[in-house]
Amino acid sequence: MPRAQGQPGQDRIKKVLAYIAGHYREKLEVSQLAAAANISQSECYRCFQRCLGVSPIRYLLQYRLQKAARLLRQTSLPVAAVCSEAGFSHPSYFAAQFQQLYGCSPSAFRRQVV
């Protein structure tokens, strides 16, 4: 069933998601995401919760991890390069978050899908 037109926050969230897609490799803060849609940080949090059911930072983390998984499947880049390409600046944090989402290390994930 299609969503009702004019759902509060839909246009705003689209702007923020487009910004994330173009800038996910950079260090991003909620203030930057909110500015992309010309809204306050608190409205940014509300829009994400209402439209996606997660916080903006959680969405960004999941987006980056999905990008990393795609890179691990489709390239032969070293894991450290995948970490950087996906927008993570700390390999240990990347590995821990990847493990939490996918249930294995980035290296093990690559071995499983190749």
C-alpha positions in Angstrom: 0.0 0.0 0.0 1.6 3.4 -1.0 2.2 5.9 1.7 0.0 8.9 1.9 1.4 11.9 0.0 2.8 14.6 2.1 3.9 12.3 5.0 5.8 14.6 7.4 9.5 14.3 6.9 9.5 12.4 3.7 11.1 15.1 1.6 13.5 16.0 4.3 14.6 12.4 4.8 15.2 12.1 1.0 17.5 15.1 1.1 19.5 13.7 4.0 19.7 10.2 2.4 21.0 11.7 -0.8 23.6 13.7 1.2 24.7 10.5 3.0 25.0 8.7 -0.4 27.3 11.4 -1.7 29.3 11.9 1.5 29.4 8.6 3.4 33.2 8.3 3.1 33.6 11.6 5.0 33.4 12.2 8.8 29.8 13.1 9.2 27.9 14.5 12.1 24.2 14.9 12.6 24.6 18.7 12.3 25.8 18.2 8.7 23.0 15.8 7.9 20.4 18.2 9.3 21.9 21.1 7.4 21.6 19.2 4.2 17.8 19.2 4.6 17.8 22.7 6.2 16.3 21.3 9.5 17.4 21.2 13.1 19.3 18.3 14.6 16.3 17.3 16.7 14.0 17.4 13.6 16.6 15.2 11.8 16.4 12.6 14.6 12.6 12.8 14.6 12.4 12.3 10.8 14.7 9.3 10.9 12.8 7.7 13.7 9.5 8.4 12.0 10.5 7.3 8.5 13.2 4.7 9.0 12.9 3.6 12.6 16.6 4.3 13.4 18.8 7.2 14.3 20.7 9.1 11.6 24.0 7.8 13.0 22.7 4.2 13.1 21.5 4.6 9.5 24.9 5.9 8.4 26.7 3.0 10.1 24.5 0.5 8.4 24.9 2.2 5.1 28.7 2.1 5.4 28.7 -1.5 6.4 26.6 -2.4 3.4 29.1 -0.6 1.2 31.9 -2.5 2.8 30.2 -5.8 2.3 29.7 -4.9 -1.4 33.3 -4.0 -1.8 34.4 -7.3 -0.1 32.2 -9.3 -2.5 33.0 -7.4 -5.7 36.7 -6.3 -5.3 40.0 -7.7 -4.2 40.9 -4.6 -2.2 42.6 -5.3 1.0 40.4 -5.1 4.1 42.1 -2.0 5.2 41.3 -0.3 1.9 37.7 -1.5 2.2 37.5 0.0 5.7 38.7 3.4 4.3 36.6 3.3 1.2 33.5 2.6 3.2 34.1 5.6 5.4 35.6 4.1 8.5 38.7 5.7 10.0 39.4 3.1 12.6 40.0 -0.5 11.4 39.2 -2.0 14.8 35.9 -0.2 15.0 35.1 -1.3 11.5 35.9 -4.9 12.2 33.8 -4.9 15.4 30.8 -3.3 13.8 31.1 -5.6 10.8 31.3 -8.7 13.1 28.2 -7.5 15.0 26.1 -7.0 11.8 27.3 -9.9 9.7 28.4 -12.4 12.3 32.0 -12.8 11.0 35.1 -10.7 10.4 35.4 -8.9 7.1 38.1 -11.4 6.0 35.9 -14.4 6.8 33.0 -12.7 5.0 35.1 -12.4 1.9 36.2 -16.0 2.1 32.6 -17.1 2.4 31.3 -15.2 -0.6 34.2 -15.9 -3.0 
